[in-house]
């Protein structure tokens, strides 16, 4: 995730807990500049500084940090498949030196498929934009299983960088998909402008996992609130700075999913949003 963009949420959470930057703690920002190949060097720099805590803003960074140190506490606001990836032993008792909040919720991808068919009635071919640099796999397998159960064809398009988004949408257009679902990943979260502009240009209804895409002109999103996760992560930072061990701090799951709809984008795509869907929406952007 873009740590600088979301750092304000972490700091706000710390303030709520009575911790002020500059007085009670210091933050040193290190980033890979969107280059996944640079993550290992950035993590090595962080570990070499011997901090009291490493705040890893994505699962990819968390994996590298966990490989680099087994002693420095690591807090992750957006964990994905942490047990499968070997980051923790269990949600209740993480063990080791890492804890945080889980990003992936079982059942969410299936709901996104259902939502795609609700926003585009009769959709029989659904495109799925896949970030193959992301370590998580459960989202894709759940979407494919849901497609089989609903007799819907899932058309994947795999990409490795935001520069390949346009080509992926060309694939969706040539494959005549009716609607697209975007995988929840760090790279795709940070590709708001590229995604929304290409989706508009290709006139393809697209379902996202994050509100930020819809606020930028995307059609609809259903998923967790990333800003809330970063703010809630302050709880873990505060506890660890006060002496708690990550091994003893249970991993948390977001308690609320948000449905956001952009009416203007729906009109531009010639879509009528069902009144039942609008009634369920947490936010309608006009």
N, C-alpha and C positions, 0 to 999 in steps of 0.2 A: 504494500500500500504506500501511497505518498505520505511518508511520515511527517513531513513538515506541514502539509495541509491539515493533518489530523492531530498534530501535536497540541493544538489549542484545546481539544477535547480532553486529552490526558491531563493537561495543566489545570483545566477547570475542575476535573475530578479531584485532583490533588488539593486544590483550594478548598473544595467542599469538605475535605478531611482535615483541614487546618494546616496543610503543608504548602509553603510558598517557595517558588523557585528563587534561588539566590540567597534565601535565608535558611531554608531547611534542607535543600538539596540543589545539586547542579546537574544540568543535562548537557552532554556533548553529542551533537548531531553528526552522525556519520551516514553517508548514503552512497549507493552504487550508481546513481544517475540513470536509473532505468536499465542498466546493463547487467543482465543476470550473470555474466562471466566475471563481473567485478565483485560479486557478493562475498566470495571466499576471502579476498584480500581485505575487504572492509571488516569482516568478522574477525580476521586475524588481528587487525589493528585495534579493534575494540577489546579483545581478550588480552592483548599485550599491555593495555592501559590499566589492567586490574581494577575494573570498576566494582562497585558494590552490587550492581545489577545491570543486566543487559535487557533492554526493551526491544524485542524483535517484532517488527511491524507486519510480518507475513510468515506463513508456514515455511516457505522456501528459505528465508533468512534463519528461522528457528532451526531448521535441519542442519544448516552449516554451523550455527552457534553451538548446537548440541554436540556436534562432532568435534568442535574445537575446545570445549570445556565441559567438565563434569562437576565443577565446583562453583563457578559463578552462577548465581540465580538468574534465570531467564523467564521473563513474562511475555506472553504472546496474546494480544487482544483478539486475534482471528485465527485460531487453530483449525486445521482441517485434517480429519482422520488421524488424530494424534496417536492412538493405540496401534493402528495398522502400520504407521510410519515409525513406530518405536520411540516416539517422543515421551510417552508416559506409560505407566503400567496399567492404570485404570483411572476413570474419571473421579472416583471417590478418593483414591489415594494415589496421586500421580507418581510418587517415588522420584528419585533423582533430583534434578535441579531445575525443572521446567514446569510451569503451570500457566493458566490463563483461561480464555473463553473459547468455546468451540464455535466455528463458523458454519460447518456443515450440519444440517439437521435432516435426519432420515424422514423421507416423505415429502420434503420440499420440492425436489425435482419433479416428482409425480404431479404435484399440485401445479407446477409451472406448465406441464404438458396439458393438463386439464384447462388451465387458464388460457393457453394458446388456442385451444379448440373453442373456448367460449368467446374470445375476442374475434376469432375468425371462424364462424360456424361452418362445420363440415370440412374443416382442414384435415386432409388425409396424408399430406406430405409436410413434415416439419423439419426444418433445417436446425442443426445444432452446431454452434460455433465453439470449437474445442481449442483450448490453449494446451498444447502438448508439452510445454515447459513446466506446467504445474504438476506437482506430485500427486494430487488427489485423483482418484478414479471412480469413487462411488457414485458421484453425480452422473457421470456418463452411463454407467451400468444401470442405474435406476431409471434414467430416461429411456434407455433402450428397452428395458423390461416393460415399462409402462406403455411404450409404443406397441410392443407385441400384444399386450393385454387388450389394448384399445383398437387393435388392427390398424395402426397408424405407421406409416413408413418414416423412420428417422434418417435424415440425410446429414451425416457429419461432414464438416469442413475443418481440417486441422491447420492451425497456424502456429508460428513460433515467435512472431513479433507483430506489433500494431501495424507495421507496413504491409502485412499480408491480409488485412481485414477486407480491403476492397476486392482482392482476388477471391476471397472466400464468398463474398456476396455475389460475385459473378457466377461462382459455382452454384449457389442457391438459385439464382435466376435461371441458369441453364437447366437445372434440375427441376424447375417449376415447383419449388416449395411454396406453400401457402402462408407460412409464418415461420419465424426463426426464434430459437431460444439461445441465449448467450450464457455460456458457462461462467460460474462465479470463480474468478481468479484474480490475482493481483494485477497482472498485466492488462486484463480486460477491464478491470475497475479503473485503472489509470488511463484507459483509452476512450474516455467519454466522448471527446470531440470527433475522433475518427469513426467510432461506432455509430453515433447518432446521425452524422452527416451522410455516411454511406447508406445506412438504412433508409433515410429519406430519399436519397438520390435513386435508389433501386425500388422505392415504393414498396418495401417489404415490412409488414408488421413484425415487430420484434419484442420479445419478452425478456426483460432483464432481471437480475437478482438484486439490484441496488437502486435506490431512489435517485441518486445523483444522475444517472443516465436519463431518467424521465424529466428531471428538472432542466436538463440541457436540451430537451426536445424529443427524447425517446417516447415510445408509445405507452408502455406499461411495465411495472416492476412488481415483483413479489419476493420478499426476502427479509433479512435482518437489517437493522440500522447500524451501519458501520461506526458512525459517530458515537452511538450509545456504547458500543463495545469498547472503544478507546477510552471513553469516560469511565466506564465501569472497571477497566483494567487498572485504574488508579488505586482501587481497593487492594489489589495484589501488591502493587509497588509499595504502598503505605505499610502493609503488614510485614513485608520482607525487610524494608528499611528499619522496622521496629523489632526485628529479630526472628520473625516467623520463617519456617523452612518451606520452600516450594513443594517439597515432598508431602507436606501436611495440609496444603491448601487445595481443596477439591476444585476440579475444573468445572466451570459453569456453562450453562446453555442459555442463550437468549430466551426470554420469556414471551416475546411478542414478535410476530411477523407483520410487515407492513405491505399493504396493497396501495400502489400509487398509479393514477391514470392521468394522462395528458390528453384532454379533450380536443385541443387545437390540432394535435398530431393525428388523432383519430379522424377528424374531419378532413385533414389534408390527404389522408390515405383512403378516404371514401368509406370509412367504417362507422357503424353505429354501435356505440357501447351499450350493451344491454342494461336496462334500468336496475336489474338485480345485482349486476356487477358494480355499478356506480354506488348502490346502496351499501355495499360491503367495503368500499374503498375507504382507506384511512385518510387519503388526501386526493383531491381532484384538482389538477392544474389546468387553468383556463387562460 
